Amino acid sequence: MTGIRWGQAAHDALKERERAHAKHSATGQSCEQMPWTDPLWLPVLVEEVGEVARALCDREAAVRVREELVQVAAMALAWADAIEHTAYPCGHAYIIKGCGGCDGGAVEFVRDDGDPAWREVTP
């Protein structure tokens, strides 16, 4: 069995997030400040996936397909990170465990065994 092949792509995705934020924040269009529930996330991500499809259909070089995939990864990571940075009325971030002082505004992700997971429950 082989392990995960780590390369430069994850680093490049983070750099792409920085580049895109610098470009779009000047016009107030950066996704980095949007809450994860903003309906704009999905069309932006799908548009990036569409650019991958276009590069493949146009039989562009692998380096160009990779550039587009890095942009998809950057957008997906930004959206996932937005979940962690969206504050609720109690002041906590979205992913918490055992807030205690919340009035139902905070949400946590837990599995039946208590480990973090993607099943939403409210306190």
N, CA, C and O atoms as a GROMACS GRO file, in nm:
protein
  492
    1MET      N    1   0.084  -0.118   0.000
    1MET     CA    2   0.000   0.000   0.000
    1MET      C    3   0.089   0.124   0.000
    1MET      O    4   0.186   0.132   0.074
    2THR      N    5   0.054   0.219  -0.083
    2THR     CA    6   0.131   0.342  -0.090
    2THR      C    7   0.060   0.453  -0.016
    2THR      O    8  -0.061   0.448   0.005
    3GLY      N    9   0.136   0.551   0.024
    3GLY     CA   10   0.080   0.663   0.097
    3GLY      C   11   0.034   0.775   0.005
    3GLY      O   12   0.036   0.761  -0.117
    4ILE      N   13  -0.007   0.883   0.066
    4ILE     CA   14  -0.050   1.000  -0.009
    4ILE      C   15   0.070   1.064  -0.077
    4ILE      O   16   0.176   1.076  -0.016
    5ARG      N   17   0.054   1.104  -0.201
    5ARG     CA   18   0.161   1.172  -0.274
    5ARG      C   19   0.143   1.322  -0.257
    5ARG      O   20   0.066   1.385  -0.329
    6TRP      N   21   0.214   1.379  -0.161
    6TRP     CA   22   0.206   1.522  -0.139
    6TRP      C   23   0.296   1.593  -0.237
    6TRP      O   24   0.410   1.553  -0.258
    7GLY      N   25   0.246   1.697  -0.294
    7GLY     CA   26   0.324   1.778  -0.385
    7GLY      C   27   0.309   1.925  -0.350
    7GLY      O   28   0.287   1.961  -0.234
    8GLN      N   29   0.321   2.007  -0.448
    8GLN     CA   30   0.318   2.151  -0.432
    8GLN      C   31   0.176   2.207  -0.438
    8GLN      O   32   0.155   2.324  -0.405
    9ALA      N   33   0.078   2.127  -0.478
    9ALA     CA   34  -0.056   2.177  -0.505
    9ALA      C   35  -0.123   2.244  -0.384
    9ALA      O   36  -0.184   2.349  -0.399
   10ALA      N   37  -0.110   2.185  -0.266
   10ALA     CA   38  -0.175   2.244  -0.148
   10ALA      C   39  -0.116   2.382  -0.119
   10ALA      O   40  -0.188   2.476  -0.088
   11HIS      N   41   0.016   2.392  -0.128
   11HIS     CA   42   0.082   2.521  -0.108
   11HIS      C   43   0.034   2.621  -0.214
   11HIS      O   44   0.006   2.737  -0.183
   12ASP      N   45   0.025   2.576  -0.338
   12ASP     CA   46  -0.018   2.663  -0.447
   12ASP      C   47  -0.162   2.709  -0.427
   12ASP      O   48  -0.197   2.821  -0.463
   13ALA      N   49  -0.247   2.622  -0.371
   13ALA     CA   50  -0.386   2.660  -0.345
   13ALA      C   51  -0.392   2.772  -0.242
   13ALA      O   52  -0.473   2.864  -0.255
   14LEU      N   53  -0.309   2.766  -0.139
   14LEU     CA   54  -0.307   2.873  -0.039
   14LEU      C   55  -0.257   3.004  -0.100
   14LEU      O   56  -0.310   3.110  -0.071
   15LYS      N   57  -0.156   2.995  -0.185
   15LYS     CA   58  -0.104   3.114  -0.254
   15LYS      C   59  -0.212   3.172  -0.347
   15LYS      O   60  -0.224   3.293  -0.360
   16GLU      N   61  -0.289   3.084  -0.411
   16GLU     CA   62  -0.397   3.129  -0.499
   16GLU      C   63  -0.504   3.202  -0.420
   16GLU      O   64  -0.559   3.301  -0.468
   17ARG      N   65  -0.533   3.155  -0.299
   17ARG     CA   66  -0.629   3.225  -0.214
   17ARG      C   67  -0.580   3.365  -0.183
   17ARG      O   68  -0.658   3.461  -0.189
   18GLU      N   69  -0.453   3.378  -0.150
   18GLU     CA   70  -0.396   3.509  -0.121
   18GLU      C   71  -0.402   3.600  -0.244
   18GLU      O   72  -0.437   3.717  -0.234
   19ARG      N   73  -0.368   3.544  -0.360
   19ARG     CA   74  -0.369   3.622  -0.484
   19ARG      C   75  -0.511   3.669  -0.517
   19ARG      O   76  -0.532   3.786  -0.548
   20ALA      N   77  -0.607   3.577  -0.510
   20ALA     CA   78  -0.745   3.610  -0.543
   20ALA      C   79  -0.802   3.712  -0.446
   20ALA      O   80  -0.875   3.803  -0.486
   21HIS      N   81  -0.770   3.698  -0.319
   21HIS     CA   82  -0.818   3.792  -0.218
   21HIS      C   83  -0.762   3.932  -0.246
   21HIS      O   84  -0.836   4.030  -0.241
   22ALA      N   85  -0.633   3.940  -0.275
   22ALA     CA   86  -0.573   4.070  -0.304
   22ALA      C   87  -0.638   4.132  -0.427
   22ALA      O   88  -0.662   4.253  -0.430
   23LYS      N   89  -0.665   4.052  -0.527
   23LYS     CA   90  -0.725   4.101  -0.651
   23LYS      C   91  -0.869   4.149  -0.629
   23LYS      O   92  -0.906   4.257  -0.674
   24HIS      N   93  -0.949   4.068  -0.560
   24HIS     CA   94  -1.091   4.096  -0.549
   24HIS      C   95  -1.129   4.183  -0.430
   24HIS      O   96  -1.237   4.242  -0.430
   25SER      N   97  -1.044   4.193  -0.328
   25SER     CA   98  -1.080   4.274  -0.211
   25SER      C   99  -1.080   4.422  -0.244
   25SER      O  100  -1.150   4.500  -0.179
   26ALA      N  101  -1.003   4.463  -0.342
   26ALA     CA  102  -1.000   4.604  -0.380
   26ALA      C  103  -1.136   4.651  -0.431
   26ALA      O  104  -1.168   4.769  -0.420
   27THR      N  105  -1.214   4.561  -0.487
   27THR     CA  106  -1.346   4.596  -0.539
   27THR      C  107  -1.458   4.547  -0.447
   27THR      O  108  -1.576   4.557  -0.482
   28GLY      N  109  -1.422   4.494  -0.332
   28GLY     CA  110  -1.522   4.443  -0.238
   28GLY      C  111  -1.581   4.310  -0.280
   28GLY      O  112  -1.688   4.273  -0.231
   29GLN      N  113  -1.514   4.237  -0.369
   29GLN     CA  114  -1.568   4.112  -0.423
   29GLN      C  115  -1.499   3.987  -0.370
   29GLN      O  116  -1.524   3.879  -0.423
   30SER      N  117  -1.414   3.998  -0.269
   30SER     CA  118  -1.344   3.881  -0.217
   30SER      C  119  -1.439   3.790  -0.141
   30SER      O  120  -1.516   3.835  -0.056
   31CYS      N  121  -1.432   3.663  -0.171
   31CYS     CA  122  -1.514   3.564  -0.099
   31CYS      C  123  -1.462   3.540   0.042
   31CYS      O  124  -1.535   3.487   0.126
   32GLU      N  125  -1.340   3.578   0.069
   32GLU     CA  126  -1.278   3.548   0.198
   32GLU      C  127  -1.354   3.607   0.317
   32GLU      O  128  -1.340   3.557   0.429
   33GLN      N  129  -1.433   3.709   0.296
   33GLN     CA  130  -1.505   3.772   0.406
   33GLN      C  131  -1.651   3.729   0.414
   33GLN      O  132  -1.724   3.774   0.503
   34MET      N  133  -1.695   3.643   0.322
   34MET     CA  134  -1.835   3.601   0.321
   34MET      C  135  -1.860   3.492   0.425
   34MET      O  136  -1.774   3.408   0.448
   35PRO      N  137  -1.978   3.493   0.488
   35PRO     CA  138  -2.012   3.379   0.573
   35PRO      C  139  -2.031   3.255   0.487
   35PRO      O  140  -2.063   3.266   0.368
   36TRP      N  141  -2.012   3.140   0.544
   36TRP     CA  142  -2.019   3.016   0.466
   36TRP      C  143  -2.157   2.992   0.408
   36TRP      O  144  -2.172   2.916   0.312
   37THR      N  145  -2.258   3.056   0.463
   37THR     CA  146  -2.395   3.037   0.416
   37THR      C  147  -2.431   3.128   0.299
   37THR      O  148  -2.542   3.119   0.246
   38ASP      N  149  -2.341   3.214   0.259
   38ASP     CA  150  -2.368   3.306   0.147
   38ASP      C  151  -2.395   3.225   0.021
   38ASP      O  152  -2.317   3.136  -0.012
   39PRO      N  153  -2.504   3.253  -0.050
   39PRO     CA  154  -2.538   3.175  -0.170
   39PRO      C  155  -2.439   3.192  -0.286
   39PRO      O  156  -2.447   3.119  -0.384
   40LEU      N  157  -2.348   3.286  -0.276
   40LEU     CA  158  -2.251   3.308  -0.383
   40LEU      C  159  -2.140   3.202  -0.388
   40LEU      O  160  -2.077   3.184  -0.492
   41TRP      N  161  -2.117   3.132  -0.277
   41TRP     CA  162  -2.009   3.032  -0.273
   41TRP      C  163  -2.023   2.927  -0.384
   41TRP      O  164  -1.927   2.900  -0.456
   42LEU      N  165  -2.141   2.869  -0.397
   42LEU     CA  166  -2.158   2.760  -0.493
   42LEU      C  167  -2.135   2.803  -0.637
   42LEU      O  168  -2.060   2.736  -0.708
   43PRO      N  169  -2.196   2.911  -0.686
   43PRO     CA  170  -2.168   2.947  -0.824
   43PRO      C  171  -2.022   2.981  -0.851
   43PRO      O  172  -1.972   2.953  -0.960
   44VAL      N  173  -1.955   3.039  -0.754
   44VAL     CA  174  -1.813   3.070  -0.772
   44VAL      C  175  -1.733   2.940  -0.783
   44VAL      O  176  -1.647   2.927  -0.870
   45LEU      N  177  -1.762   2.844  -0.696
   45LEU     CA  178  -1.691   2.716  -0.701
   45LEU      C  179  -1.722   2.641  -0.831
   45LEU      O  180  -1.632   2.586  -0.894
   46VAL      N  181  -1.848   2.640  -0.871
   46VAL     CA  182  -1.887   2.570  -0.993
   46VAL      C  183  -1.822   2.636  -1.116
   46VAL      O  184  -1.785   2.568  -1.211
   47GLU      N  185  -1.810   2.767  -1.113
   47GLU     CA  186  -1.744   2.837  -1.223
   47GLU      C  187  -1.599   2.791  -1.236
   47GLU      O  188  -1.549   2.772  -1.347
   48GLU      N  189  -1.532   2.773  -1.122
   48GLU     CA  190  -1.394   2.725  -1.125
   48GLU      C  191  -1.387   2.582  -1.179
   48GLU      O  192  -1.298   2.549  -1.257
   49VAL      N  193  -1.482   2.497  -1.140
   49VAL     CA  194  -1.487   2.360  -1.192
   49VAL      C  195  -1.512   2.364  -1.342
   49VAL      O  196  -1.456   2.283  -1.417
   50GLY      N  197  -1.596   2.456  -1.386
   50GLY     CA  198  -1.622   2.471  -1.529
   50GLY      C  199  -1.496   2.506  -1.607
   50GLY      O  200  -1.480   2.463  -1.722
   51GLU      N  201  -1.407   2.583  -1.546
   51GLU     CA  202  -1.282   2.616  -1.613
   51GLU      C  203  -1.193   2.493  -1.628
   51GLU      O  204  -1.118   2.482  -1.725
   52VAL      N  205  -1.200   2.401  -1.532
   52VAL     CA  206  -1.128   2.274  -1.546
   52VAL      C  207  -1.185   2.196  -1.664
   52VAL      O  208  -1.111   2.144  -1.747
   53ALA      N  209  -1.317   2.189  -1.669
   53ALA     CA  210  -1.382   2.117  -1.779
   53ALA      C  211  -1.346   2.178  -1.913
   53ALA      O  212  -1.319   2.106  -2.009
   54ARG      N  213  -1.344   2.309  -1.921
   54ARG     CA  214  -1.308   2.376  -2.046
   54ARG      C  215  -1.164   2.344  -2.084
   54ARG      O  216  -1.136   2.317  -2.201
   55ALA      N  217  -1.074   2.348  -1.989
   55ALA     CA  218  -0.933   2.317  -2.018
   55ALA      C  219  -0.919   2.173  -2.070
   55ALA      O  220  -0.840   2.147  -2.160
   56LEU      N  221  -0.994   2.081  -2.011
   56LEU     CA  222  -0.989   1.942  -2.056
   56LEU      C  223  -1.049   1.928  -2.196
   56LEU      O  224  -0.992   1.861  -2.282
   57CYS      N  225  -1.164   1.991  -2.219
   57CYS     CA  226  -1.230   1.982  -2.350
   57CYS      C  227  -1.143   2.045  -2.459
   57CYS      O  228  -1.142   1.997  -2.573
   58ASP      N  229  -1.072   2.150  -2.424
   58ASP     CA  230  -0.984   2.217  -2.521
   58ASP      C  231  -0.849   2.147  -2.533
   58ASP      O  232  -0.760   2.193  -2.606
   59ARG      N  233  -0.834   2.036  -2.462
   59ARG     CA  234  -0.710   1.959  -2.464
   59ARG      C  235  -0.587   2.045  -2.433
   59ARG      O  236  -0.483   2.034  -2.497
   60GLU      N  237  -0.605   2.130  -2.333
   60GLU     CA  238  -0.494   2.215  -2.293
   60GLU      C  239  -0.388   2.132  -2.221
   60GLU      O  240  -0.414   2.020  -2.178
   61ALA      N  241  -0.270   2.189  -2.209
   61ALA     CA  242  -0.158   2.120  -2.146
   61ALA      C  243  -0.189   2.091  -2.000
   61ALA      O  244  -0.269   2.160  -1.936
   62ALA      N  245  -0.124   1.988  -1.949
   62ALA     CA  246  -0.145   1.947  -1.809
   62ALA      C  247  -0.119   2.062  -1.713
   62ALA      O  248  -0.187   2.074  -1.611
   63VAL      N  249  -0.023   2.145  -1.743
   63VAL     CA  250   0.010   2.257  -1.655
   63VAL      C  251  -0.110   2.353  -1.643
   63VAL      O  252  -0.134   2.408  -1.536
   64ARG      N  253  -0.184   2.372  -1.752
   64ARG     CA  254  -0.301   2.460  -1.749
   64ARG      C  255  -0.415   2.394  -1.671
   64ARG      O  256  -0.484   2.462  -1.594
   65VAL      N  257  -0.437   2.264  -1.690
   65VAL     CA  258  -0.540   2.193  -1.614
   65VAL      C  259  -0.507   2.200  -1.465
   65VAL      O  260  -0.595   2.222  -1.382
   66ARG      N  261  -0.379   2.183  -1.432
   66ARG     CA  262  -0.337   2.192  -1.292
   66ARG      C  263  -0.365   2.330  -1.234
   66ARG      O  264  -0.411   2.340  -1.120
   67GLU      N  265  -0.339   2.435  -1.310
   67GLU     CA  266  -0.367   2.571  -1.263
   67GLU      C  267  -0.515   2.586  -1.227
   67GLU      O  268  -0.550   2.646  -1.125
   68GLU      N  269  -0.600   2.533  -1.312
   68GLU     CA  270  -0.743   2.543  -1.287
   68GLU      C  271  -0.784   2.459  -1.165
   68GLU      O  272  -0.868   2.501  -1.086
   69LEU      N  273  -0.725   2.341  -1.150
   69LEU     CA  274  -0.755   2.258  -1.033
   69LEU      C  275  -0.709   2.325  -0.905
   69LEU      O  276  -0.775   2.313  -0.802
   70VAL      N  277  -0.598   2.393  -0.909
   70VAL     CA  278  -0.550   2.467  -0.792
   70VAL      C  279  -0.651   2.576  -0.755
   70VAL      O  280  -0.674   2.601  -0.637
   71GLN      N  281  -0.710   2.640  -0.854
   71GLN     CA  282  -0.812   2.742  -0.826
   71GLN      C  283  -0.937   2.680  -0.765
   71GLN      O  284  -0.999   2.739  -0.676
   72VAL      N  285  -0.975   2.561  -0.810
   72VAL     CA  286  -1.087   2.489  -0.749
   72VAL      C  287  -1.055   2.458  -0.603
   72VAL      O  288  -1.137   2.481  -0.514
   73ALA      N  289  -0.936   2.406  -0.579
   73ALA     CA  290  -0.895   2.373  -0.442
   73ALA      C  291  -0.893   2.498  -0.354
   73ALA      O  292  -0.937   2.493  -0.239
   74ALA      N  293  -0.844   2.608  -0.406
   74ALA     CA  294  -0.839   2.732  -0.329
   74ALA      C  295  -0.979   2.776  -0.288
   74ALA      O  296  -1.002   2.815  -0.174
   75MET      N  297  -1.073   2.771  -0.382
   75MET     CA  298  -1.210   2.812  -0.351
   75MET      C  299  -1.275   2.716  -0.252
   75MET      O  300  -1.345   2.760  -0.160
   76ALA      N  301  -1.254   2.587  -0.270
   76ALA     CA  302  -1.313   2.488  -0.178
   76ALA      C  303  -1.256   2.506  -0.037
   76ALA      O  304  -1.329   2.498   0.061
   77LEU      N  305  -1.126   2.531  -0.027
   77LEU     CA  306  -1.065   2.554   0.104
   77LEU      C  307  -1.117   2.682   0.168
   77LEU      O  308  -1.142   2.685   0.288
   78ALA      N  309  -1.134   2.786   0.088
   78ALA     CA  310  -1.186   2.912   0.142
   78ALA      C  311  -1.327   2.893   0.198
   78ALA      O  312  -1.360   2.945   0.304
   79TRP      N  313  -1.409   2.817   0.126
   79TRP     CA  314  -1.546   2.792   0.172
   79TRP      C  315  -1.544   2.710   0.300
   79TRP      O  316  -1.617   2.740   0.395
   80ALA      N  317  -1.462   2.605   0.303
   80ALA     CA  318  -1.451   2.522   0.424
   80ALA      C  319  -1.401   2.604   0.542
   80ALA      O  320  -1.452   2.590   0.653
   81ASP      N  321  -1.302   2.689   0.518
   81ASP     CA  322  -1.251   2.774   0.626
   81ASP      C  323  -1.354   2.874   0.673
   81ASP      O  324  -1.357   2.911   0.790
   82ALA      N  325  -1.440   2.918   0.581
   82ALA     CA  326  -1.545   3.014   0.620
   82ALA      C  327  -1.637   2.954   0.725
   82ALA      O  328  -1.690   3.026   0.810
   83ILE      N  329  -1.658   2.824   0.721
   83ILE     CA  330  -1.741   2.758   0.822
   83ILE      C  331  -1.680   2.778   0.961
   83ILE      O  332  -1.750   2.807   1.057
   84GLU      N  333  -1.550   2.760   0.968
   84GLU     CA  334  -1.481   2.774   1.097
   84GLU      C  335  -1.476   2.918   1.147
   84GLU      O  336  -1.458   2.941   1.266
   85HIS      N  337  -1.493   3.015   1.059
   85HIS     CA  338  -1.477   3.154   1.096
   85HIS      C  339  -1.608   3.231   1.100
   85HIS      O  340  -1.607   3.353   1.117
   86THR      N  341  -1.718   3.161   1.084
   86THR     CA  342  -1.848   3.228   1.092
   86THR      C  343  -1.891   3.233   1.237
   86THR      O  344  -1.912   3.129   1.300
   87ALA      N  345  -1.904   3.351   1.289
   87ALA     CA  346  -1.943   3.367   1.429
   87ALA      C  347  -2.095   3.362   1.444
   87ALA      O  348  -2.169   3.402   1.354
   88TYR      N  349  -2.139   3.311   1.556
   88TYR     CA  350  -2.281   3.304   1.588
   88TYR      C  351  -2.310   3.398   1.704
   88TYR      O  352  -2.217   3.451   1.764
   89PRO      N  353  -2.435   3.420   1.736
   89PRO     CA  354  -2.470   3.517   1.840
   89PRO      C  355  -2.397   3.496   1.973
   89PRO      O  356  -2.372   3.592   2.046
   90CYS      N  357  -2.362   3.373   2.003
   90CYS     CA  358  -2.292   3.348   2.129
   90CYS      C  359  -2.146   3.391   2.120
   90CYS      O  360  -2.077   3.395   2.222
   91GLY      N  361  -2.098   3.422   1.999
   91GLY     CA  362  -1.960   3.465   1.982
   91GLY      C  363  -1.866   3.353   1.947
   91GLY      O  364  -1.749   3.378   1.916
   92HIS      N  365  -1.914   3.230   1.950
   92HIS     CA  366  -1.829   3.117   1.916
   92HIS      C  367  -1.827   3.095   1.766
   92HIS      O  368  -1.915   3.141   1.694
   93ALA      N  369  -1.725   3.025   1.721
   93ALA     CA  370  -1.718   2.987   1.581
   93ALA      C  371  -1.812   2.869   1.558
   93ALA      O  372  -1.867   2.813   1.653
   94TYR      N  373  -1.830   2.833   1.433
   94TYR     CA  374  -1.925   2.729   1.398
   94TYR      C  375  -1.887   2.592   1.454
   94TYR      O  376  -1.973   2.521   1.507
   95ILE      N  377  -1.762   2.556   1.444
   95ILE     CA  378  -1.722   2.423   1.491
   95ILE      C  379  -1.676   2.434   1.636
   95ILE      O  380  -1.565   2.478   1.664
   96ILE      N  381  -1.762   2.395   1.725
   96ILE     CA  382  -1.732   2.399   1.868
   96ILE      C  383  -1.780   2.270   1.930
   96ILE      O  384  -1.848   2.190   1.865
   97LYS      N  385  -1.744   2.249   2.052
   97LYS     CA  386  -1.790   2.132   2.125
   97LYS      C  387  -1.818   2.175   2.269
   97LYS      O  388  -1.727   2.220   2.339
   98GLY      N  389  -1.941   2.161   2.312
   98GLY     CA  390  -1.974   2.191   2.450
   98GLY      C  391  -1.962   2.337   2.487
   98GLY      O  392  -1.894   2.370   2.585
   99CYS      N  393  -2.025   2.426   2.413
   99CYS     CA  394  -2.018   2.569   2.438
   99CYS      C  395  -2.065   2.603   2.579
   99CYS      O  396  -1.997   2.676   2.652
  100GLY      N  397  -2.180   2.551   2.618
  100GLY     CA  398  -2.230   2.576   2.752
  100GLY      C  399  -2.312   2.702   2.765
  100GLY      O  400  -2.421   2.699   2.824
  101GLY      N  401  -2.265   2.813   2.714
  101GLY     CA  402  -2.336   2.940   2.730
  101GLY      C  403  -2.419   2.981   2.612
  101GLY      O  404  -2.470   3.094   2.609
  102CYS      N  405  -2.436   2.896   2.515
  102CYS     CA  406  -2.506   2.934   2.392
  102CYS      C  407  -2.657   2.927   2.410
  102CYS      O  408  -2.710   2.848   2.488
  103ASP      N  409  -2.724   3.011   2.336
  103ASP     CA  410  -2.870   3.014   2.337
  103ASP      C  411  -2.928   2.946   2.213
  103ASP      O  412  -3.038   2.980   2.168
  104GLY      N  413  -2.855   2.852   2.159
  104GLY     CA  414  -2.901   2.782   2.040
  104GLY      C  415  -2.842   2.840   1.912
  104GLY      O  416  -2.868   2.788   1.804
  105GLY      N  417  -2.763   2.947   1.923
  105GLY     CA  418  -2.704   3.007   1.805
  105GLY      C  419  -2.582   2.933   1.754
  105GLY      O  420  -2.548   2.942   1.636
  106ALA      N  421  -2.516   2.859   1.842
  106ALA     CA  422  -2.397   2.786   1.800
  106ALA      C  423  -2.436   2.645   1.759
  106ALA      O  424  -2.536   2.590   1.805
  107VAL      N  425  -2.357   2.590   1.673
  107VAL     CA  426  -2.382   2.456   1.622
  107VAL      C  427  -2.253   2.379   1.630
  107VAL      O  428  -2.145   2.436   1.614
  108GLU      N  429  -2.261   2.251   1.654
  108GLU     CA  430  -2.141   2.169   1.655
  108GLU      C  431  -2.160   2.050   1.563
  108GLU      O  432  -2.273   2.010   1.534
  109PHE      N  433  -2.052   1.995   1.518
  109PHE     CA  434  -2.054   1.874   1.437
  109PHE      C  435  -2.000   1.761   1.522
  109PHE      O  436  -1.888   1.768   1.573
  110VAL      N  437  -2.080   1.656   1.540
  110VAL     CA  438  -2.033   1.541   1.617
  110VAL      C  439  -2.084   1.413   1.553
  110VAL      O  440  -2.189   1.410   1.490
  111ARG      N  441  -2.007   1.308   1.572
  111ARG     CA  442  -2.054   1.174   1.534
  111ARG      C  443  -2.112   1.111   1.658
  111ARG      O  444  -2.098   1.164   1.768
  112ASP      N  445  -2.176   0.997   1.642
  112ASP     CA  446  -2.235   0.928   1.757
  112ASP      C  447  -2.131   0.894   1.862
  112ASP      O  448  -2.163   0.887   1.980
  113ASP      N  449  -2.004   0.873   1.820
  113ASP     CA  450  -1.899   0.841   1.917
  113ASP      C  451  -1.838   0.966   1.979
  113ASP      O  452  -1.745   0.956   2.059
  114GLY      N  453  -1.888   1.085   1.941
  114GLY     CA  454  -1.841   1.209   2.001
  114GLY      C  455  -1.730   1.278   1.925
  114GLY      O  456  -1.694   1.391   1.959
  115ASP      N  457  -1.674   1.215   1.822
  115ASP     CA  458  -1.569   1.278   1.743
  115ASP      C  459  -1.630   1.378   1.645
  115ASP      O  460  -1.743   1.361   1.602
  116PRO      N  461  -1.553   1.483   1.610
  116PRO     CA  462  -1.603   1.578   1.511
  116PRO      C  463  -1.637   1.508   1.380
  116PRO      O  464  -1.566   1.418   1.338
  117ALA      N  465  -1.744   1.549   1.318
  117ALA     CA  466  -1.786   1.493   1.190
  117ALA      C  467  -1.880   1.590   1.122
  117ALA      O  468  -1.895   1.703   1.167
  118TRP      N  469  -1.942   1.549   1.016
  118TRP     CA  470  -2.029   1.638   0.942
  118TRP      C  471  -2.176   1.605   0.960
  118TRP      O  472  -2.251   1.598   0.862
  119ARG      N  473  -2.219   1.584   1.082
  119ARG     CA  474  -2.361   1.570   1.114
  119ARG      C  475  -2.396   1.685   1.206
  119ARG      O  476  -2.347   1.693   1.318
  120GLU      N  477  -2.480   1.772   1.159
  120GLU     CA  478  -2.510   1.893   1.233
  120GLU      C  479  -2.610   1.866   1.345
  120GLU      O  480  -2.713   1.802   1.323
  121VAL      N  481  -2.580   1.916   1.462
  121VAL     CA  482  -2.673   1.907   1.575
  121VAL      C  483  -2.672   2.042   1.644
  121VAL      O  484  -2.571   2.113   1.642
  122THR      N  485  -2.784   2.078   1.706
  122THR     CA  486  -2.790   2.204   1.778
  122THR      C  487  -2.794   2.172   1.928
  122THR      O  488  -2.844   2.068   1.970
  123PRO      N  489  -2.741   2.263   2.006
  123PRO     CA  490  -2.739   2.239   2.152
  123PRO      C  491  -2.879   2.242   2.212
  123PRO      O  492  -2.895   2.224   2.333
   0.00000   0.00000   0.00000
